[in-house]
């Protein structure tokens, strides 16, 4: 992998474009599979397969990073088979992410894709709070202002939610919103926890991913049989799977991998633009595919959310620049939003 110092502007633009498209496409495709389908697949099996694919992708990236099979095998044996404590440590975000991913299926079964995309941005203040509490970092006044602005925007979006007219299942908006709330809490905690583990040692990012995804596969398999065990045994693990479902799993897997890359090589401003652009794309797609009826309150709330994301990503002002040409506080200017 390239060093962060050598990352070009073109590469950052590429990351921005891919993250935006993945976020928007995943939300819309998942919404489609959960509302416009005759035989509904088991969301728990989809989450489990996603973890498996992410594990295989991470193994491939580790092989590329090590350069040959010998060093790759040595890294796997040393960090996986001989490090049960590290696997146990990474099982914490695995459990939390498994809950988050399942909650996304529940939310998009009961809320329009555009409403979901906007409301899910509550992960920003949740991540900010976890960052302050768990990593001892601080937020600027502008960032705190943007957090309150974002909450106001989400409130407007939920005040009079737009109606979708072409779905074949009964929806429960309250259940959908509660599912998003759980997903937001999981995203904030798991993201900051994983960041703390990453930065507590020099262990490769891909090794950490492998440790987490191994635990994730075990956790999600348990979830499959605890939640849908009887039906899975009766109908089969892949019941209800269509090309659209496979696309959802693929997008979730690639999106999870890209989250790691974006955290490593880009910044909050780019991720903020990506989230805002994904909101716009999801809204347009929802109008076309699901007959979404946009209201003035939704538009106003979505605009506030987009602006707040941009403001949150702005770098802090260096107030000590006049007194000290160089400071050691610049490392605290980055907050990771997962």
Buried (B, 14 or more C-beta within 10 A) or exposed (E): EEEEEEBEEEBBEEBBEBBBBBBBBBBBBBBBBBBBBEEBBBBBBBBBBBBBBBBEBBBEBBBEBBEEEEEBEEBBEEBBEEBEEBBEBBBBBBBBBBBBBBBBBBBBBBBBBBBBBBBBBBBBBBBBBBBBEBBEBBBBEBBBBBBEBBBBBBEBBBEEBBBBEEBEEEBEBEBBBBBBBBBBBBBBBBBBBBBBBBEEEEBBBBBBBBBBBBBBBBBBBBBBEEBBBEEBEEBEBBBBBBEBBBBBBBBBBBBBBBBBBBBBBBBBBBBBBBBBBBBBBBBBBBBEBBBBEBBEBBBBBBBBBBBBBBBBBBEBEEEEEEEEEEEEEEEEBEBBBB
